[in-house]
Amino acid sequence: MPKLKTRRGAAKRFRLTGRGKVRRQKMGKSHILTKKTRKRKRRLRKSALGSPADVRNIKRMIKGR
């Protein structure tokens, strides 16, 4: 079997923590920011963990296996 390539779109969106959890950015921080409150934009800065239902597939896409 040849080596599988990493899915570049997933590699740009997700990272693994030291313990193997999937880290992602929250959505909604790229545009249309004027109507969002300061508090909301501040909360969107922080990263979040990937959903347990998706973690297996995300790891497979990132590692290329």
WOWOWO-V904122 format. One record per backbone hydrogen bond with DSSP energy under -1.0 kcal/mol. NH is the residue of the N-H (numbers start at 1). CO is the residue of the C=O. If there is no record, write none. Layout:
BEGIN
nh;co
NH;CO
NH;CO
END
This chain:
BEGIN
nh;co
7;61
11;7
12;8
14;10
15;23
17;21
20;17
23;15
24;48
41;37
42;38
43;39
44;40
48;24
50;22
54;51
55;51
58;54
59;55
60;56
61;57
62;58
63;59
64;60
65;60
END
